[in-house]
């Protein structure tokens, strides 16, 4: 059975610079499905975003509707380069893709990011047995005053990083810091994962954060990409009632 490709649609509130998981895009190999996160009670769901001034995407005006299409919705398709674009091969190479890559692969790697636009795409948590896995770019690195300007000299591909709950964070009660081997606070777990990762850290689940890629010559939001691996027994009482954690999880092959 082919794995369903899934991506989280994320909206940035420019008033408080917080990110919200407002919707989910799925592709099963034959059709695309999009729906809002209106059934989630996460502090970063579409319901919370609406309270902060978010308005539904004009291409998807109904909150409770599940949208379906045989081709990628144009509102998302325009966010990634077309095969006819000059330099398309170079774009694929830049993101470690090839000509067999589909539109979801391109959305995943480029994050569908447009300059000055509040939407991006991020990966969900993938579950394989008891292994929970995802990857993301470290948030907030440019705001860390104690971050050495020569950080690329000691943060390299393959390095392992550490997580620590930041008690008393006035912006996010679920804030989780990311620290390097020297104990330097270099950034944060992205807000859409924060409540779930906070829960994992609180329950002392084994978690490994590994540097996948560094891009010091890019904009700060592309500086460091990491992979997160955690081992959990989701049937335990610690996790089975955590609807936010569950809303981010997609089983392998499902």
C-alpha positions in Angstrom: 0.0 0.0 0.0 1.4 3.4 -1.0 2.1 5.8 1.8 -0.2 8.7 2.0 1.8 11.9 1.7 0.7 14.5 4.2 1.7 18.1 5.0 0.6 20.6 7.6 -0.6 24.0 6.4 0.8 26.6 8.8 -0.3 30.2 9.2 1.9 32.9 10.8 0.1 35.6 12.8 2.2 38.6 12.0 0.9 40.4 15.1 2.5 38.1 17.6 4.8 36.0 15.3 3.2 32.7 16.4 2.5 29.9 14.1 -0.8 27.9 13.8 -1.5 24.5 12.2 -4.7 25.5 10.4 -5.1 22.7 8.0 -3.8 19.4 6.6 -3.1 18.4 3.0 -3.1 14.7 2.0 -2.3 12.9 -1.2 -2.9 9.2 -1.7 -1.5 8.9 -5.2 -4.7 9.6 -7.0 -6.4 12.5 -5.3 -5.6 15.4 -2.9 -7.6 16.1 0.2 -7.6 19.3 2.3 -9.4 20.0 5.6 -9.0 22.4 8.5 -8.0 21.4 12.0 -11.4 22.4 13.4 -11.7 19.2 15.5 -8.4 19.7 17.3 -8.2 21.4 20.8 -4.6 22.3 20.3 -3.5 25.8 21.3 -2.3 26.2 17.7 -5.3 24.9 15.8 -7.4 26.8 13.3 -10.0 27.5 16.1 -7.3 29.4 18.1 -6.0 31.1 15.0 -9.6 32.4 14.3 -9.6 33.9 17.7 -6.4 35.7 16.8 -7.8 37.3 13.7 -7.2 34.5 11.1 -9.7 34.4 8.2 -10.2 31.2 6.2 -8.3 30.8 3.0 -10.5 32.1 0.2 -9.9 28.9 -1.8 -11.3 26.9 1.1 -14.1 29.1 2.6 -16.0 26.4 4.6 -14.5 25.4 8.0 -16.1 22.0 8.3 -15.8 20.9 4.6 -13.3 18.3 3.4 -12.0 19.4 0.0 -11.0 16.9 -2.7 -9.3 17.3 -6.1 -7.6 15.0 -8.6 -4.9 17.7 -9.2 -3.1 19.8 -6.6 -5.3 22.7 -5.5 -4.2 25.8 -7.5 -3.9 27.8 -4.3 -1.1 25.5 -3.3 0.2 24.6 -6.8 1.2 28.2 -7.5 3.5 28.1 -4.5 5.9 25.7 -6.2 7.8 26.0 -9.5 6.3 24.3 -12.6 8.3 21.8 -14.7 8.2 24.3 -17.6 10.0 26.9 -15.5 13.5 27.8 -16.7 16.1 26.4 -14.3 13.7 23.7 -12.9 16.4 21.1 -12.9 18.6 23.4 -10.8 15.8 23.9 -8.3 15.4 20.1 -8.0 19.1 19.8 -7.4 19.1 22.5 -4.7 16.4 20.6 -2.7 17.9 17.1 -3.3 15.0 16.1 -5.6 14.9 14.5 -9.0 12.5 14.4 -12.0 10.4 11.6 -10.4 9.5 14.0 -7.5 5.9 14.9 -7.4 4.1 18.2 -6.4 3.9 17.0 -2.7 7.7 16.4 -2.7 8.2 20.0 -3.9 5.8 21.4 -1.4 7.6 19.5 1.4 11.1 20.7 0.5 10.3 24.3 -0.5 7.6 24.6 2.2 5.5 26.4 -0.3 7.0 29.6 1.0 6.3 32.9 -0.7 8.0 36.2 0.3 5.7 38.2 2.6 3.1 35.5 2.7 1.8 34.0 6.0 1.5 30.4 4.8 4.0 27.6 4.8 3.9 23.8 4.8 5.5 21.5 7.4 5.8 17.8 7.9 3.6 15.8 10.3 4.8 13.4 12.9 5.2 10.0 11.3 4.6 6.9 13.4 6.2 3.5 12.6 5.5 1.1 15.4 6.6 3.0 18.5 9.0 5.3 16.6 7.8 8.8 16.1 9.7 10.8 13.5 9.6 14.2 11.7 12.0 16.9 10.6 11.8 20.7 10.9 13.8 23.9 10.8 14.8 25.4 14.1 12.8 28.5 14.9 14.0 31.8 16.4 17.8 31.4 15.7 18.1 35.0 14.6 16.7 36.3 17.9 19.2 34.4 20.1 21.6 37.1 21.4 24.0 34.6 22.8 24.3 32.7 19.5 27.8 32.8 18.2 28.0 34.4 14.8 30.3 31.6 13.9 27.7 28.9 14.7 28.2 27.1 11.4 31.7 26.1 12.7 30.3 24.0 15.5 26.8 23.0 14.4 27.2 20.5 11.6 25.3 17.7 9.9 25.1 14.7 12.1 25.4 16.6 15.4 22.9 15.8 18.1 21.1 18.6 20.0 19.2 18.7 23.2 15.7 19.7 24.3 14.7 21.6 27.4 11.3 23.0 28.5 11.4 26.7 29.0 9.3 27.4 32.0 7.6 30.8 32.2 7.8 31.6 28.5 5.2 34.5 28.3 4.5 33.8 24.6 4.0 30.0 24.7 3.5 27.9 27.9 4.6 24.9 25.8 7.9 26.4 24.6 10.7 23.9 24.2 14.3 25.1 23.8 16.9 23.5 21.5 20.5 23.6 22.9 23.8 22.6 21.3 26.4 20.4 23.0 27.8 23.4 24.9 24.4 24.1 26.5 23.9 27.2 24.3 20.2 28.0 23.6 20.2 28.2 19.8 16.4 28.3 19.1 13.1 26.6 19.6 11.0 23.7 18.5 8.4 25.2 16.0 5.2 26.2 17.7 3.0 23.8 15.9 4.9 20.9 17.4 5.6 22.5 20.8 2.7 21.2 22.8 3.3 17.6 21.5 7.0 17.7 22.1 6.4 19.4 25.5 4.3 16.3 26.4 7.0 13.9 25.2 9.7 15.7 27.2 7.5 15.8 30.3 6.9 12.1 30.0 10.6 11.5 29.6 10.2 9.8 26.2 13.5 9.0 24.6 14.0 11.8 22.0 16.9 12.3 19.6 17.4 15.5 17.7 20.0 15.2 14.8 21.2 18.0 12.5 20.2 17.1 8.9 21.4 20.2 7.1 22.8 23.7 7.7 22.3 26.6 5.3 24.1 29.6 6.9 23.9 31.6 3.6 20.1 31.4 3.5 17.5 33.4 5.5 17.5 32.5 9.2 14.3 30.3 8.9 16.3 28.0 6.7 19.5 27.9 8.8 19.3 24.5 10.5 17.1 21.5 9.6 16.9 18.7 12.2 15.4 15.3 12.4 13.4 14.3 15.5 13.1 10.6 16.6 11.1 9.7 19.7 10.0 6.3 21.1 6.6 6.2 22.6 3.9 3.7 23.5 0.8 5.7 22.4 -1.5 3.2 24.1 -0.3 4.2 27.5 -2.3 6.5 29.8 0.3 9.3 29.2 -0.5 9.7 25.6 -3.9 8.3 24.7 -5.8 11.4 25.9 -3.4 13.9 24.3 -5.5 15.0 21.3 -3.0 17.6 20.2 -0.2 14.9 19.9 -2.6 12.6 18.1 -3.7 15.3 15.6 -0.1 15.6 14.4 0.5 11.9 14.0 0.2 10.0 10.7 0.9 6.2 10.7 3.3 5.0 8.1 1.4 3.4 5.2 -1.8 5.0 6.2 
